[in-house]
């Protein structure tokens, strides 16, 4: 079973304070770039893998999605999502993405934001998603960039001259990396960029777009603290077609 760190009280309370929790999609700086990869949703059946507080689920319905299934392992997140809006076209269900079962060709579009890096058996999950999409369907997801995840003790290193660097540690050594973020013992699965993209290909997807996300000039001007995200990619955005 996937680690359910989001139901840990300390983690859940800390997560509620993040801009992306308070402001929704508009609080996620990568959202404009991610949104650009999302197809026209009018009439589509959508599944959100790791839906969290359901922000994308509700947005998809405003874009005309016929139905949205939001899946998450965290009961706390799902309960909170249900309080943020009632829509008969949205169903929230608790599901472990490590052991997910979806009916073949039951969705037109699959979406996931910052969830796949928690999954140990990503190959099986991608195969499940591929089968669940109709021919011509699309998967769009974001994930922590492997370069961002590679350090065993993530954080900027500053030398005597005040120069900042993001040191890599065992980039080729794939597997679990444990960090302390909002709570102690958060486990994420590090994979190289090549392993991730090849897993998509082996699952039967064709890769449509890959973006090593960084903030735009306008975003940095509006929020100067984002400037450090240009020193190394923090997120990877991918669009893949069935």
C-alpha positions as CSV (number, residue, x, y, z in Angstrom):
1,X,0.0,0.0,0.0
2,X,1.2,3.5,-0.8
3,X,2.4,5.5,2.2
4,X,-0.6,7.5,3.6
5,X,1.4,10.4,5.0
6,X,-1.5,12.8,4.3
7,X,-3.7,11.3,7.0
8,X,-1.0,12.0,9.6
9,X,-2.5,14.9,11.7
10,X,0.7,17.0,11.6
11,X,1.2,16.6,7.9
12,X,-2.4,17.2,7.1
13,X,-2.6,20.4,9.1
14,X,0.7,21.7,7.6
15,X,-0.5,20.9,4.1
16,X,-3.7,22.9,4.7
17,X,-1.5,26.0,5.1
18,X,0.2,25.8,1.7
19,X,-0.8,28.3,-1.0
20,X,-2.0,25.4,-3.3
21,X,-4.3,24.3,-0.5
22,X,-5.6,27.7,0.4
23,X,-5.8,29.2,-3.1
24,X,-6.4,26.0,-5.1
25,X,-5.0,25.7,-8.6
26,X,-4.1,29.4,-8.7
27,X,-1.8,28.8,-5.7
28,X,0.3,26.4,-7.7
29,X,2.9,28.3,-9.8
30,X,3.2,25.4,-12.3
31,X,-0.6,25.4,-13.0
32,X,-0.6,27.7,-16.0
33,X,2.0,25.4,-17.8
34,X,0.1,22.3,-16.7
35,X,-3.2,23.6,-17.8
36,X,-1.8,24.2,-21.2
37,X,-1.3,20.5,-21.6
38,X,-4.9,19.6,-20.7
39,X,-7.2,19.0,-23.7
40,X,-10.6,20.4,-24.2
41,X,-12.7,18.6,-21.5
42,X,-16.2,19.2,-22.8
43,X,-18.1,15.9,-22.5
44,X,-15.0,13.9,-21.4
45,X,-14.9,11.3,-18.6
46,X,-12.0,12.3,-16.3
47,X,-10.1,10.5,-13.6
48,X,-7.8,12.5,-11.2
49,X,-5.2,10.2,-9.7
50,X,-4.2,11.5,-6.2
51,X,-6.9,14.2,-6.3
52,X,-6.1,15.6,-2.8
53,X,-8.6,18.4,-2.0
54,X,-10.3,18.0,-5.4
55,X,-9.3,21.4,-6.9
56,X,-8.7,19.9,-10.3
57,X,-11.9,17.8,-10.1
58,X,-14.0,20.9,-9.6
59,X,-12.1,22.9,-12.3
60,X,-12.6,20.1,-14.8
61,X,-16.4,20.3,-14.3
62,X,-16.3,24.0,-14.9
63,X,-14.7,23.2,-18.2
64,X,-17.5,20.9,-19.2
65,X,-16.2,17.5,-18.2
66,X,-19.1,15.0,-18.2
67,X,-17.9,13.2,-15.1
68,X,-14.9,13.3,-12.8
69,X,-13.6,10.5,-10.5
70,X,-11.3,11.8,-7.8
71,X,-9.1,9.1,-6.3
72,X,-6.9,9.5,-3.2
73,X,-5.5,7.3,-0.5
74,X,-6.1,9.9,2.2
75,X,-9.5,9.8,3.9
76,X,-8.8,13.2,5.4
77,X,-8.2,14.8,2.0
78,X,-11.3,13.3,0.5
79,X,-13.5,14.4,3.4
80,X,-12.1,17.9,3.1
81,X,-12.7,17.9,-0.7
82,X,-16.3,16.9,-0.2
83,X,-16.9,20.0,1.9
84,X,-15.5,22.4,-0.7
85,X,-18.4,21.9,-3.1
86,X,-21.2,19.6,-4.1
87,X,-21.5,18.4,-7.6
88,X,-23.3,15.3,-8.8
89,X,-20.8,15.0,-11.6
90,X,-17.9,14.5,-9.2
91,X,-17.3,11.3,-7.3
92,X,-14.6,11.0,-4.7
93,X,-13.3,7.6,-3.8
94,X,-10.6,6.3,-1.5
95,X,-8.1,4.2,-3.5
96,X,-4.5,3.0,-3.2
97,X,-2.7,3.8,-6.5
98,X,-0.3,1.0,-5.8
99,X,-3.2,-1.5,-6.3
100,X,-5.6,0.4,-8.5
101,X,-8.3,-1.3,-10.6
102,X,-10.1,0.7,-13.3
103,X,-12.4,-0.7,-16.0
104,X,-10.9,-0.8,-19.5
105,X,-11.6,2.2,-21.7
106,X,-13.7,3.9,-19.0
107,X,-12.0,7.3,-19.2
108,X,-11.1,9.8,-21.9
109,X,-8.6,11.8,-19.8
110,X,-6.4,11.0,-16.8
111,X,-4.7,13.7,-14.7
112,X,-2.3,13.6,-11.7
113,X,-0.6,16.3,-9.8
114,X,2.5,15.5,-7.7
115,X,1.4,12.0,-6.8
116,X,3.4,9.6,-9.0
117,X,6.6,10.2,-7.1
118,X,5.0,8.4,-4.1
119,X,4.3,5.2,-6.1
120,X,6.8,2.3,-5.9
121,X,5.3,0.2,-8.6
122,X,4.8,2.9,-11.2
123,X,5.0,0.5,-14.1
124,X,1.8,-1.3,-13.0
125,X,0.0,1.9,-12.3
126,X,0.8,3.3,-15.8
127,X,-0.4,0.0,-17.4
128,X,-3.6,0.3,-15.5
129,X,-4.1,3.9,-16.6
130,X,-3.3,3.0,-20.2
131,X,-5.9,0.3,-20.3
132,X,-8.5,2.6,-18.6
133,X,-8.2,5.2,-21.3
134,X,-10.0,5.0,-24.6
135,X,-7.8,5.0,-27.8
136,X,-6.8,8.6,-28.3
137,X,-7.1,9.4,-24.6
138,X,-4.5,11.4,-22.8
139,X,-2.6,11.3,-19.5
140,X,-1.2,14.6,-18.1
141,X,0.8,14.6,-14.9
142,X,3.3,16.5,-12.8
143,X,5.9,15.0,-10.7
144,X,8.9,16.1,-8.6
145,X,11.8,16.4,-11.0
146,X,14.4,13.6,-10.5
147,X,17.1,16.2,-10.1
148,X,15.1,17.8,-7.3
149,X,14.5,14.5,-5.6
150,X,18.0,13.1,-5.9
151,X,19.7,14.7,-2.9
152,X,19.4,12.5,0.2
153,X,19.2,15.7,2.3
154,X,17.4,18.2,0.0
155,X,18.2,21.8,0.4
156,X,20.4,24.5,-0.9
157,X,24.1,24.4,-0.1
158,X,25.8,27.8,0.4
159,X,29.6,28.1,0.0
160,X,31.9,30.6,1.8
161,X,31.2,33.2,-1.0
162,X,27.4,32.8,-0.5
163,X,26.9,31.0,-3.8
164,X,24.0,28.5,-3.7
165,X,24.0,25.1,-5.3
166,X,21.7,22.0,-5.3
167,X,24.0,19.0,-5.0
168,X,23.1,15.7,-6.5
169,X,23.5,12.6,-4.4
170,X,23.4,9.2,-6.1
171,X,21.3,10.3,-9.1
172,X,21.7,6.9,-10.7
173,X,20.7,5.1,-7.5
174,X,17.0,4.7,-7.9
175,X,14.7,3.8,-5.1
176,X,13.1,5.3,-2.0
177,X,14.3,8.6,-0.6
178,X,13.1,9.7,2.8
179,X,12.7,13.4,3.6
180,X,11.2,15.5,6.4
181,X,8.7,17.8,4.8
182,X,5.7,18.9,6.9
183,X,6.3,15.7,8.9
184,X,9.2,13.3,9.4
185,X,9.7,10.2,7.3
186,X,8.0,11.2,4.0
187,X,9.0,8.5,1.5
188,X,9.3,9.3,-2.2
189,X,10.5,7.1,-5.1
190,X,13.4,8.5,-7.0
191,X,13.8,7.5,-10.6
192,X,16.0,8.9,-13.3
193,X,14.3,10.9,-16.1
194,X,15.1,8.1,-18.5
195,X,13.4,5.5,-16.3
196,X,10.3,7.6,-16.0
197,X,9.9,8.3,-19.7
198,X,10.7,4.7,-20.7
199,X,8.1,3.5,-18.2
200,X,5.5,5.5,-20.1
201,X,6.6,4.1,-23.5
202,X,6.7,0.5,-22.1
203,X,3.1,1.0,-20.9
204,X,2.1,1.8,-24.4
205,X,1.9,5.6,-24.3
206,X,3.4,7.9,-26.8
207,X,5.0,11.0,-25.3
208,X,3.5,14.2,-26.4
209,X,5.2,16.8,-24.3
210,X,7.8,17.0,-21.6
211,X,8.6,20.2,-19.7
212,X,11.2,20.7,-17.0
213,X,9.2,23.4,-15.3
214,X,10.5,26.8,-14.2
215,X,8.8,30.1,-13.5
216,X,8.2,32.7,-16.2
217,X,9.6,36.2,-16.0
218,X,6.2,37.5,-15.1
219,X,5.9,35.0,-12.2
220,X,9.3,35.9,-10.8
221,X,8.4,39.6,-11.0
222,X,5.2,39.0,-9.1
223,X,6.8,36.7,-6.6
224,X,10.6,37.2,-6.4
225,X,11.0,34.1,-4.2
226,X,10.3,31.9,-7.2
227,X,13.6,33.0,-8.8
228,X,15.5,30.2,-7.1
229,X,13.3,27.7,-8.9
230,X,15.3,28.7,-12.0
231,X,18.5,27.3,-10.5
232,X,17.3,23.7,-11.1
233,X,14.0,22.2,-12.2
234,X,11.7,21.4,-9.3
235,X,8.9,19.7,-11.3
236,X,8.5,17.7,-14.4
237,X,5.3,18.1,-16.5
238,X,4.4,15.3,-19.0
239,X,1.6,14.8,-21.5
240,X,1.3,11.3,-23.0
241,X,-1.2,9.8,-25.4
242,X,-2.9,6.4,-25.5
